[in-house]
Amino acid sequence: MGPLAGRRIVLGVTGGIAAYKAVEVCRRLVDAGAHVAPVMTEGALHFVGRATFDALGSEPVQTSLWDELHPIPHTRLGQGADLVLVCPATARLLSDYRTGRSDDLLTATLLATRAPVVVAPAMHTEMWEQPSVAENVAVLADRGVTMVGPVDGRLAGGDVGAGRMAEPADIVAAAFEALGATDGSEPAGDLAGLTVLVTAGGTREPICPVRFIGNRSSGKQGHALAAEAAVRGAKVQCITTQSASAPDYPGTEVVAVETAAEMASAVLERFPLVDVVLMAAAVADFRPVEVADHKIKKGGGVPEIRLEPTVDILAQLGRTRAGSQVLVGFAAETDDLRQNAAQKLQAKGVDLIVANDVSAPQVGFEHETNAVVLLGIDGGITEVPLCDKREVARVVLDAARDIHQANCEQMDDDGADRASNGDDT
Ligand SMILES: Cc1cc2nc3c(=O)[nH]c(=O)nc-3n(C[C@H](O)[C@H](O)[C@H](O)COP(=O)(O)O)c2cc1C
């Protein structure tokens, strides 16, 4: 399941160099849960192999009006689509679409749809600036077609200028927006309307320009939480030391940090506006007092590294939380799991501690799997036996959602009590 689950998208690919970027667009849409039917023009086949879209799309590529078994091939795709997205769109496609020609499967699909249409033109600057092309674009936009880009930048053959296709992430964002506008529905999912902040990965505290004190956290559990929250409709802020592998769902802001101090400032700055905080990162408790300007060499004897405590982010959040905010801490332990976790639960002012025994096989750091116990401030205990980290994320987010709901109800009750006491503050 993803935010686009159940949505049918026809992805039209035409014959320009930027066709290779449509591969990335296809992947992202499928990852988001959409059913993607790729349609390639004969021109597009000169630039990208159909096997690529066959493999990445949700059904085999179609290229022609004449090779489908369906009796009415020219209308089937367009009629069944929730969105038709053309990327890249050549000057030829824009012209034919504007004038209502339907010589190939893609233009026939465009004419046979009532779904929203998003088009990402790409061509050399001279072509893009031709009055005929500009007029086609203006007419199509006037008819309600969404144009994404093009942008200024590097073009095929080393030229630079206007006409470069928009980036895949921006095209996908436009597709999301167009789909949202189709039926006016709220984003799906039980976390819609909530902002969830997730921290992920182990921090690195520099000793000198080449060495650091770090830990074995890979960010996988934090990223699984961010992905699960996004898929369930939350707006997600993912503060991570492993940004290269962070989930890139629309609606997710990924903030790359390295040290405990950077993580603290990224989290504390955002905290007042978030509903749920999941502190899954392994944040260093200590950092070197001095950071050498140059690499510490072997010859100078064994260096002494003096350490000082870092900011205790979780405790600080626990002291400043307000309203219905939910705070979830994580505890990686090797001994006395429950006892240590219970102590952390009380000490940090959080709603829930998710504790794992990282000395157990396949649990925690670097693994795809985890086994955790959830300790709630209300005394509730939930054991999650060894399973995929995404499954752990599901259970944690279920618990966080329920706590948030309870906090909101509590606030409503408090407000009603105050009102009945004549307290108007
Ligand atoms: C190397 C090469 C690159 C091209 N790049 C583009 C382009 O970026 N945009 C464009 O509109 N046409 C471009 N063309 C021209 C189109 O491929 C040509 O107009 C073709 O007929 C378009 O077919 P289609 O729209 O059916 O895919 C390029 C042609 C070649 C040979």
PDBQT file of the ligand as one rigid body, heavy atoms in Angstrom, charges set to zero:
ROOT
HETATM    1  C1  LIG A 501      19.026  12.854 -30.560  1.00  0.00    +0.000 C 
HETATM    2  C2  LIG A 501      17.673  13.463 -30.645  1.00  0.00    +0.000 A 
HETATM    3  C3  LIG A 501      17.166  14.151 -29.570  1.00  0.00    +0.000 A 
HETATM    4  C4  LIG A 501      15.910  14.736 -29.613  1.00  0.00    +0.000 A 
HETATM    5  N1  LIG A 501      15.434  15.380 -28.537  1.00  0.00    +0.000 NA
HETATM    6  C5  LIG A 501      14.228  15.979 -28.582  1.00  0.00    +0.000 A 
HETATM    7  C6  LIG A 501      13.729  16.688 -27.472  1.00  0.00    +0.000 A 
HETATM    8  O1  LIG A 501      14.336  16.757 -26.421  1.00  0.00    +0.000 OA
HETATM    9  N2  LIG A 501      12.499  17.265 -27.588  1.00  0.00    +0.000 N 
HETATM   10  C7  LIG A 501      11.771  17.223 -28.742  1.00  0.00    +0.000 A 
HETATM   11  O2  LIG A 501      10.689  17.800 -28.769  1.00  0.00    +0.000 OA
HETATM   12  N3  LIG A 501      12.233  16.521 -29.802  1.00  0.00    +0.000 NA
HETATM   13  C8  LIG A 501      13.429  15.914 -29.756  1.00  0.00    +0.000 A 
HETATM   14  N4  LIG A 501      13.898  15.226 -30.844  1.00  0.00    +0.000 N 
HETATM   15  C9  LIG A 501      13.052  15.119 -32.026  1.00  0.00    +0.000 C 
HETATM   16  C10 LIG A 501      12.010  14.035 -31.825  1.00  0.00    +0.000 C 
HETATM   17  O3  LIG A 501      12.601  12.812 -31.476  1.00  0.00    +0.000 OA
HETATM   18  C11 LIG A 501      11.175  13.894 -33.071  1.00  0.00    +0.000 C 
HETATM   19  O4  LIG A 501      10.404  15.067 -33.256  1.00  0.00    +0.000 OA
HETATM   20  C12 LIG A 501      10.277  12.707 -33.021  1.00  0.00    +0.000 C 
HETATM   21  O5  LIG A 501       9.526  12.645 -34.215  1.00  0.00    +0.000 OA
HETATM   22  C13 LIG A 501       9.329  12.782 -31.860  1.00  0.00    +0.000 C 
HETATM   23  O6  LIG A 501       8.526  11.660 -31.846  1.00  0.00    +0.000 OA
HETATM   24  P1  LIG A 501       7.442  11.405 -30.740  1.00  0.00    +0.000 P 
HETATM   25  O7  LIG A 501       6.913  12.722 -30.325  1.00  0.00    +0.000 OA
HETATM   26  O8  LIG A 501       6.452  10.562 -31.400  1.00  0.00    +0.000 OA
HETATM   27  O9  LIG A 501       8.142  10.677 -29.638  1.00  0.00    +0.000 OA
HETATM   28  C14 LIG A 501      15.151  14.636 -30.795  1.00  0.00    +0.000 A 
HETATM   29  C15 LIG A 501      15.646  13.912 -31.876  1.00  0.00    +0.000 A 
HETATM   30  C16 LIG A 501      16.878  13.346 -31.811  1.00  0.00    +0.000 A 
HETATM   31  C17 LIG A 501      17.410  12.583 -33.003  1.00  0.00    +0.000 C 
ENDROOT
TORSDOF 0
